[in-house]
Amino acid sequence: MRYQSNTETINSLRYTNTYLTPTKTIQGYPGALKQRINNVKINNKGSDEYYTPPEALEPLLSRLDKQLVYYEATSGVSSAIVDYMKENGFSVVGSEGRDFLLDELPEFDAVLTNPPYSIRDKFIEKCYELDKPFALLLPVNTLQGVRRGKYFKTGLELIVFNNRISFTEDGVKPHFGVAWFCKDLLKEKLEFIL
Ligand SMILES: C[S@@+](CC[C@H](N)C(=O)[O-])C[C@H]1O[C@@H](n2cnc3c(N)ncnc32)[C@H](O)[C@@H]1O
């Protein structure tokens, strides 16, 4: 049971349920973020350890069926999505450290997560392989690409955020915009959140 993008120390964070925000990049880790959480070191790609704020969840949740059981596939470090969904009356199962790509998964109706962007293609492929409905929060430019296009053309619904969303407590916004990339969950194929 190993995350591919993390060092093995992340496995000891398996049952940690904390809303965490990475704050600094350490020199000497080019393209990577090194942080200490609950006194445990983790090394991740800088784009992987960001946590989903309510403003990114609300437009999606308001369009989802509360009768379904959702699987938050990346809640091993941060349970921000799981907590917010439960508070709002959704049935959600957390990953609790399971590797989405390698481990056996529990029963659920649909995947809902903010995947690590450095391995987004693997998450996209896995969702289509599972052949279940899904909602993945991804950079808008994920739309382009031969490898992804092969999957997307078999079905995709989008909720696009026209404003950029901040994923850190300091309110700084990333240079990219995000969208919910969904399949078999939404009534509309394309919606914009202004
Ligand atoms: C963008 S963060 C989102 C975290 C949390 N789900 C949220 O939205 O607040 C992506 C998370 O995926 C985790 N992760 C990386 N590889 C994974 C894998 N193969 N299976 C499950 N989680 C993974 C990372 O440790 C990171 O916490």
The ligand as a Gaussian input file, in Angstrom:
#p B3LYP/6-31G(d) Opt

LIG

0 1
 C       -4.739000      17.996000      -4.094000
 S       -4.578000      17.028000      -2.613000
 C       -6.255000      16.868000      -2.115000
 C       -6.420000      16.421000      -0.695000
 C       -7.869000      16.275000      -0.188000
 N       -8.523000      15.194000      -0.895000
 C       -8.644000      17.542000      -0.390000
 O       -9.197000      17.728000      -1.456000
 O       -8.683000      18.394000       0.483000
 C       -4.203000      15.420000      -3.288000
 C       -3.946000      14.360000      -2.222000
 O       -3.790000      13.082000      -2.822000
 C       -2.887000      12.312000      -2.051000
 N       -2.409000      11.209000      -2.909000
 C       -1.315000      11.191000      -3.695000
 N       -1.229000      10.023000      -4.368000
 C       -2.322000       9.283000      -3.985000
 C       -2.802000       7.976000      -4.329000
 N       -2.156000       7.218000      -5.222000
 N       -3.934000       7.521000      -3.741000
 C       -4.607000       8.300000      -2.856000
 N       -4.208000       9.557000      -2.485000
 C       -3.074000      10.033000      -3.055000
 C       -1.840000      13.340000      -1.662000
 O       -1.142000      12.947000      -0.520000
 C       -2.703000      14.594000      -1.406000
 O       -3.048000      14.706000      -0.049000

